């Protein structure tokens, strides 16, 4: 297994969950008048295959996006903080408590729909559309227009090394 997790097979007869849900790609979704959004099908499928239906939504340290974790991955992140040898026990306890307080459980319906809390939708200026961005172990939820701006800037930064990256991808 790599740091990116186990990729589940497409074997229709297998009902074994993968060891964790992993998330890839970007998908845009319209926001309803009640701040309702829907997890993209391929990301919802990853959760279902890993049997990880409990979700936590958080905004950390004024980031420009929300983080959507499965409970399993969220708990792993808290455990990683608890195991950091360069932090004192007091700092670990404070960090874990702050992260736990920053998270809110969300309960998507069977189609993956849930309501973004108004406090975060307002703070991030979410209006008509959001971008769901796979970040391997969690999903970033961005205001769509801001995500497009950031993605364009990242492409421009990557341009000088794009040939080198292409050669790695072609290996």
C-alpha atoms as an extended CHARMM CRD file, in Angstrom:
* protein
*
       171  EXT
         1         1  UNK       CA              0.0000000000        0.0000000000        0.0000000000  PROA      1               0.0000000000
         2         2  UNK       CA              1.2550000000        3.4750000000       -0.8540000000  PROA      2               0.0000000000
         3         3  UNK       CA              0.5690000000        6.7190000000        1.0070000000  PROA      3               0.0000000000
         4         4  UNK       CA             -2.3060000000        7.1980000000       -1.3920000000  PROA      4               0.0000000000
         5         5  UNK       CA             -4.1860000000        4.1840000000       -0.0740000000  PROA      5               0.0000000000
         6         6  UNK       CA             -5.3400000000        0.9870000000       -1.6310000000  PROA      6               0.0000000000
         7         7  UNK       CA             -7.0760000000        1.2430000000       -4.9470000000  PROA      7               0.0000000000
         8         8  UNK       CA            -10.1000000000       -1.0170000000       -4.8880000000  PROA      8               0.0000000000
         9         9  UNK       CA            -10.6030000000       -3.4500000000       -7.7460000000  PROA      9               0.0000000000
        10        10  UNK       CA            -13.5950000000       -3.3920000000      -10.0190000000  PROA      10              0.0000000000
        11        11  UNK       CA            -14.3750000000       -7.0300000000       -9.1300000000  PROA      11              0.0000000000
        12        12  UNK       CA            -18.1640000000       -7.0830000000       -8.8750000000  PROA      12              0.0000000000
        13        13  UNK       CA            -18.1240000000      -10.1770000000       -6.6430000000  PROA      13              0.0000000000
        14        14  UNK       CA            -15.8930000000       -8.6340000000       -3.9900000000  PROA      14              0.0000000000
        15        15  UNK       CA            -17.6340000000       -7.0180000000       -1.0060000000  PROA      15              0.0000000000
        16        16  UNK       CA            -14.4850000000       -6.3970000000        1.0520000000  PROA      16              0.0000000000
        17        17  UNK       CA            -14.0770000000       -2.7090000000        1.9040000000  PROA      17              0.0000000000
        18        18  UNK       CA            -10.8930000000       -0.9930000000        0.8030000000  PROA      18              0.0000000000
        19        19  UNK       CA             -8.7060000000        0.0740000000        3.7270000000  PROA      19              0.0000000000
        20        20  UNK       CA             -9.7890000000        3.6970000000        3.2820000000  PROA      20              0.0000000000
        21        21  UNK       CA            -11.6110000000        5.9460000000        0.8810000000  PROA      21              0.0000000000
        22        22  UNK       CA             -9.3640000000        7.9220000000       -1.4430000000  PROA      22              0.0000000000
        23        23  UNK       CA            -10.5380000000       10.9360000000       -3.4020000000  PROA      23              0.0000000000
        24        24  UNK       CA             -9.3850000000       12.1970000000       -6.7960000000  PROA      24              0.0000000000
        25        25  UNK       CA            -10.4370000000       14.7440000000       -9.3510000000  PROA      25              0.0000000000
        26        26  UNK       CA            -12.4730000000       17.9340000000       -9.3590000000  PROA      26              0.0000000000
        27        27  UNK       CA            -16.2380000000       18.1890000000       -9.8120000000  PROA      27              0.0000000000
        28        28  UNK       CA            -18.3960000000       21.2990000000       -9.7740000000  PROA      28              0.0000000000
        29        29  UNK       CA            -21.8540000000       21.3140000000       -8.2350000000  PROA      29              0.0000000000
        30        30  UNK       CA            -24.6380000000       23.8670000000       -8.0990000000  PROA      30              0.0000000000
        31        31  UNK       CA            -25.6750000000       25.0760000000       -4.6400000000  PROA      31              0.0000000000
        32        32  UNK       CA            -29.3950000000       25.0920000000       -3.8740000000  PROA      32              0.0000000000
        33        33  UNK       CA            -31.1040000000       27.9980000000       -2.1410000000  PROA      33              0.0000000000
        34        34  UNK       CA            -30.7130000000       26.2050000000        1.1960000000  PROA      34              0.0000000000
        35        35  UNK       CA            -26.9300000000       25.7740000000        0.7330000000  PROA      35              0.0000000000
        36        36  UNK       CA            -27.5020000000       22.1410000000       -0.2180000000  PROA      36              0.0000000000
        37        37  UNK       CA            -24.7660000000       20.4020000000       -2.2200000000  PROA      37              0.0000000000
        38        38  UNK       CA            -24.1790000000       16.8140000000       -3.3230000000  PROA      38              0.0000000000
        39        39  UNK       CA            -21.0010000000       14.7980000000       -3.0590000000  PROA      39              0.0000000000
        40        40  UNK       CA            -19.9280000000       13.8130000000       -6.5900000000  PROA      40              0.0000000000
        41        41  UNK       CA            -20.8470000000       10.2340000000       -7.4780000000  PROA      41              0.0000000000
        42        42  UNK       CA            -17.2690000000        8.9840000000       -7.8490000000  PROA      42              0.0000000000
        43        43  UNK       CA            -16.3420000000       10.3690000000       -4.4190000000  PROA      43              0.0000000000
        44        44  UNK       CA            -19.5110000000        8.9820000000       -2.8150000000  PROA      44              0.0000000000
        45        45  UNK       CA            -18.7000000000        5.5990000000       -4.3850000000  PROA      45              0.0000000000
        46        46  UNK       CA            -15.2220000000        5.6730000000       -2.7830000000  PROA      46              0.0000000000
        47        47  UNK       CA            -16.8590000000        6.2410000000        0.6200000000  PROA      47              0.0000000000
        48        48  UNK       CA            -19.3900000000        3.4690000000        0.0360000000  PROA      48              0.0000000000
        49        49  UNK       CA            -16.7220000000        0.9840000000       -1.0980000000  PROA      49              0.0000000000
        50        50  UNK       CA            -14.6450000000        1.7210000000        2.0120000000  PROA      50              0.0000000000
        51        51  UNK       CA            -17.7970000000        1.5450000000        4.1540000000  PROA      51              0.0000000000
        52        52  UNK       CA            -17.1050000000        5.0290000000        5.5090000000  PROA      52              0.0000000000
        53        53  UNK       CA            -20.4080000000        6.8590000000        5.7300000000  PROA      53              0.0000000000
        54        54  UNK       CA            -19.7720000000        9.0200000000        8.8160000000  PROA      54              0.0000000000
        55        55  UNK       CA            -18.4670000000       12.4140000000        7.6730000000  PROA      55              0.0000000000
        56        56  UNK       CA            -17.0110000000       15.4870000000        9.3460000000  PROA      56              0.0000000000
        57        57  UNK       CA            -16.8410000000       18.9270000000        7.7770000000  PROA      57              0.0000000000
        58        58  UNK       CA            -14.4220000000       21.5680000000        8.9920000000  PROA      58              0.0000000000
        59        59  UNK       CA            -12.7320000000       24.8280000000        8.1540000000  PROA      59              0.0000000000
        60        60  UNK       CA             -9.2270000000       25.0860000000        9.5020000000  PROA      60              0.0000000000
        61        61  UNK       CA             -7.2440000000       28.2430000000       10.2350000000  PROA      61              0.0000000000
        62        62  UNK       CA             -9.1240000000       30.5230000000        7.8380000000  PROA      62              0.0000000000
        63        63  UNK       CA             -8.4280000000       28.3170000000        4.8190000000  PROA      63              0.0000000000
        64        64  UNK       CA            -10.2670000000       29.3180000000        1.6430000000  PROA      64              0.0000000000
        65        65  UNK       CA            -12.0230000000       25.9510000000        1.5030000000  PROA      65              0.0000000000
        66        66  UNK       CA            -13.7810000000       23.4100000000        3.7030000000  PROA      66              0.0000000000
        67        67  UNK       CA            -12.3970000000       19.9600000000        4.4450000000  PROA      67              0.0000000000
        68        68  UNK       CA            -14.7150000000       16.9530000000        4.2780000000  PROA      68              0.0000000000
        69        69  UNK       CA            -13.2580000000       13.9100000000        6.0470000000  PROA      69              0.0000000000
        70        70  UNK       CA            -14.6020000000       10.4720000000        6.6620000000  PROA      70              0.0000000000
        71        71  UNK       CA            -14.6380000000        9.8720000000       10.4140000000  PROA      71              0.0000000000
        72        72  UNK       CA            -12.0110000000        7.1540000000        9.9590000000  PROA      72              0.0000000000
        73        73  UNK       CA             -9.5980000000        9.5670000000        8.2460000000  PROA      73              0.0000000000
        74        74  UNK       CA            -10.3630000000       12.3660000000       10.6900000000  PROA      74              0.0000000000
        75        75  UNK       CA             -9.5400000000       10.0680000000       13.6150000000  PROA      75              0.0000000000
        76        76  UNK       CA             -6.2960000000        9.0470000000       11.8690000000  PROA      76              0.0000000000
        77        77  UNK       CA             -5.2900000000       12.7020000000       11.5610000000  PROA      77              0.0000000000
        78        78  UNK       CA             -5.9580000000       13.2690000000       15.2640000000  PROA      78              0.0000000000
        79        79  UNK       CA             -3.8680000000       10.1750000000       16.0740000000  PROA      79              0.0000000000
        80        80  UNK       CA             -1.0210000000       11.5110000000       13.9120000000  PROA      80              0.0000000000
        81        81  UNK       CA             -1.0300000000       14.7390000000       15.9100000000  PROA      81              0.0000000000
        82        82  UNK       CA             -1.0120000000       12.7890000000       19.1790000000  PROA      82              0.0000000000
        83        83  UNK       CA              2.0520000000       10.8430000000       17.9610000000  PROA      83              0.0000000000
        84        84  UNK       CA              4.1500000000       13.8490000000       16.8670000000  PROA      84              0.0000000000
        85        85  UNK       CA              7.3220000000       13.6450000000       18.9560000000  PROA      85              0.0000000000
        86        86  UNK       CA              8.2370000000       17.3010000000       18.4140000000  PROA      86              0.0000000000
        87        87  UNK       CA              5.0800000000       18.5690000000       20.1780000000  PROA      87              0.0000000000
        88        88  UNK       CA              4.6550000000       18.6720000000       23.9380000000  PROA      88              0.0000000000
        89        89  UNK       CA              1.7330000000       16.7930000000       25.4570000000  PROA      89              0.0000000000
        90        90  UNK       CA              0.0840000000       20.1140000000       26.2500000000  PROA      90              0.0000000000
        91        91  UNK       CA              0.3640000000       21.3480000000       22.6380000000  PROA      91              0.0000000000
        92        92  UNK       CA             -0.9240000000       18.0190000000       21.3250000000  PROA      92              0.0000000000
        93        93  UNK       CA             -3.9530000000       18.2290000000       23.6160000000  PROA      93              0.0000000000
        94        94  UNK       CA             -4.6690000000       21.8100000000       22.5500000000  PROA      94              0.0000000000
        95        95  UNK       CA             -4.3120000000       20.9960000000       18.8440000000  PROA      95              0.0000000000
        96        96  UNK       CA             -6.5380000000       17.9200000000       19.0550000000  PROA      96              0.0000000000
        97        97  UNK       CA             -9.1830000000       19.8430000000       21.0030000000  PROA      97              0.0000000000
        98        98  UNK       CA             -9.1700000000       22.7560000000       18.5400000000  PROA      98              0.0000000000
        99        99  UNK       CA             -9.4600000000       20.4610000000       15.5390000000  PROA      99              0.0000000000
       100       100  UNK       CA            -12.2400000000       18.4480000000       17.1520000000  PROA      100             0.0000000000
       101       101  UNK       CA            -14.1440000000       21.6610000000       17.9580000000  PROA      101             0.0000000000
       102       102  UNK       CA            -13.6810000000       22.9280000000       14.3930000000  PROA      102             0.0000000000
       103       103  UNK       CA            -15.4140000000       19.8750000000       12.9060000000  PROA      103             0.0000000000
       104       104  UNK       CA            -19.1360000000       19.3220000000       12.4720000000  PROA      104             0.0000000000
       105       105  UNK       CA            -20.7770000000       16.0300000000       11.5750000000  PROA      105             0.0000000000
       106       106  UNK       CA            -22.6860000000       16.0280000000        8.3020000000  PROA      106             0.0000000000
       107       107  UNK       CA            -25.2250000000       13.4030000000        7.3610000000  PROA      107             0.0000000000
       108       108  UNK       CA            -25.6630000000       13.1010000000        3.6170000000  PROA      108             0.0000000000
       109       109  UNK       CA            -28.8150000000       11.4670000000        2.3280000000  PROA      109             0.0000000000
       110       110  UNK       CA            -28.6420000000        8.3500000000        0.1370000000  PROA      110             0.0000000000
       111       111  UNK       CA            -27.7600000000       10.5100000000       -2.8700000000  PROA      111             0.0000000000
       112       112  UNK       CA            -24.9160000000       12.2750000000       -1.0540000000  PROA      112             0.0000000000
       113       113  UNK       CA            -26.7400000000       15.5690000000       -0.5080000000  PROA      113             0.0000000000
       114       114  UNK       CA            -26.1270000000       17.6760000000        2.5880000000  PROA      114             0.0000000000
       115       115  UNK       CA            -26.4280000000       21.2890000000        3.7020000000  PROA      115             0.0000000000
       116       116  UNK       CA            -23.3390000000       23.4670000000        4.0830000000  PROA      116             0.0000000000
       117       117  UNK       CA            -23.4910000000       25.2820000000        7.4390000000  PROA      117             0.0000000000
       118       118  UNK       CA            -24.4540000000       28.9220000000        6.8240000000  PROA      118             0.0000000000
       119       119  UNK       CA            -21.5290000000       30.2370000000        8.8920000000  PROA      119             0.0000000000
       120       120  UNK       CA            -19.0370000000       28.6370000000        6.4930000000  PROA      120             0.0000000000
       121       121  UNK       CA            -20.9920000000       29.2500000000        3.3100000000  PROA      121             0.0000000000
       122       122  UNK       CA            -21.1250000000       32.9440000000        4.2380000000  PROA      122             0.0000000000
       123       123  UNK       CA            -17.4770000000       33.1490000000        5.3500000000  PROA      123             0.0000000000
       124       124  UNK       CA            -16.2830000000       31.5850000000        2.0940000000  PROA      124             0.0000000000
       125       125  UNK       CA            -18.7560000000       33.5550000000       -0.0190000000  PROA      125             0.0000000000
       126       126  UNK       CA            -20.3320000000       30.3990000000       -1.4340000000  PROA      126             0.0000000000
       127       127  UNK       CA            -23.0650000000       31.4090000000       -3.8220000000  PROA      127             0.0000000000
       128       128  UNK       CA            -24.1350000000       29.4050000000       -6.8540000000  PROA      128             0.0000000000
       129       129  UNK       CA            -21.5280000000       26.7020000000       -7.2920000000  PROA      129             0.0000000000
       130       130  UNK       CA            -18.8420000000       24.7990000000       -5.3820000000  PROA      130             0.0000000000
       131       131  UNK       CA            -15.8760000000       22.6860000000       -6.4600000000  PROA      131             0.0000000000
       132       132  UNK       CA            -15.3270000000       19.3030000000       -4.8040000000  PROA      132             0.0000000000
       133       133  UNK       CA            -11.5920000000       18.5830000000       -5.0510000000  PROA      133             0.0000000000
       134       134  UNK       CA            -10.1300000000       15.2040000000       -4.2020000000  PROA      134             0.0000000000
       135       135  UNK       CA             -7.1050000000       15.4700000000       -1.9140000000  PROA      135             0.0000000000
       136       136  UNK       CA             -6.4690000000       11.7310000000       -1.4560000000  PROA      136             0.0000000000
       137       137  UNK       CA             -7.6730000000       11.3180000000        2.1560000000  PROA      137             0.0000000000
       138       138  UNK       CA            -10.2270000000       14.1380000000        2.2540000000  PROA      138             0.0000000000
       139       139  UNK       CA            -12.2690000000       16.3670000000       -0.0420000000  PROA      139             0.0000000000
       140       140  UNK       CA            -11.7810000000       20.1180000000       -0.3260000000  PROA      140             0.0000000000
       141       141  UNK       CA            -14.9540000000       22.1140000000       -0.9600000000  PROA      141             0.0000000000
       142       142  UNK       CA            -14.1960000000       25.4730000000       -2.5800000000  PROA      142             0.0000000000
       143       143  UNK       CA            -16.3210000000       28.3410000000       -3.8230000000  PROA      143             0.0000000000
       144       144  UNK       CA            -16.1820000000       27.4920000000       -7.5480000000  PROA      144             0.0000000000
       145       145  UNK       CA            -14.9550000000       30.8480000000       -8.8340000000  PROA      145             0.0000000000
       146       146  UNK       CA            -12.1530000000       31.0300000000       -6.2610000000  PROA      146             0.0000000000
       147       147  UNK       CA            -11.1180000000       27.4620000000       -7.0980000000  PROA      147             0.0000000000
       148       148  UNK       CA            -10.8700000000       28.3450000000      -10.7890000000  PROA      148             0.0000000000
       149       149  UNK       CA             -8.6150000000       31.3140000000       -9.9120000000  PROA      149             0.0000000000
       150       150  UNK       CA             -6.3570000000       29.2040000000       -7.6780000000  PROA      150             0.0000000000
       151       151  UNK       CA             -6.1880000000       26.3520000000      -10.2240000000  PROA      151             0.0000000000
       152       152  UNK       CA             -5.1640000000       28.7870000000      -12.9810000000  PROA      152             0.0000000000
       153       153  UNK       CA             -2.4540000000       30.3100000000      -10.7750000000  PROA      153             0.0000000000
       154       154  UNK       CA             -1.1720000000       26.8230000000       -9.8830000000  PROA      154             0.0000000000
       155       155  UNK       CA             -0.9940000000       25.8790000000      -13.5810000000  PROA      155             0.0000000000
       156       156  UNK       CA              1.0340000000       29.0060000000      -14.2680000000  PROA      156             0.0000000000
       157       157  UNK       CA              3.4330000000       28.1390000000      -11.4350000000  PROA      157             0.0000000000
       158       158  UNK       CA              3.7720000000       24.5880000000      -12.7460000000  PROA      158             0.0000000000
       159       159  UNK       CA              4.4870000000       25.6580000000      -16.3480000000  PROA      159             0.0000000000
       160       160  UNK       CA              8.2980000000       25.8490000000      -15.9090000000  PROA      160             0.0000000000
       161       161  UNK       CA              8.4460000000       22.2300000000      -14.7190000000  PROA      161             0.0000000000
       162       162  UNK       CA              5.6190000000       20.7900000000      -16.8140000000  PROA      162             0.0000000000
       163       163  UNK       CA              7.9940000000       19.0250000000      -19.2300000000  PROA      163             0.0000000000
       164       164  UNK       CA              9.7560000000       17.3110000000      -16.3070000000  PROA      164             0.0000000000
       165       165  UNK       CA              6.4210000000       16.2840000000      -14.7710000000  PROA      165             0.0000000000
       166       166  UNK       CA              5.2410000000       14.9840000000      -18.1420000000  PROA      166             0.0000000000
       167       167  UNK       CA              8.3370000000       12.8000000000      -18.4420000000  PROA      167             0.0000000000
       168       168  UNK       CA              7.6210000000       11.3290000000      -14.9820000000  PROA      168             0.0000000000
       169       169  UNK       CA              3.9860000000       10.6640000000      -15.8970000000  PROA      169             0.0000000000
       170       170  UNK       CA              5.0910000000        8.9300000000      -19.1170000000  PROA      170             0.0000000000
       171       171  UNK       CA              7.3960000000        6.4870000000      -17.3010000000  PROA      171             0.0000000000
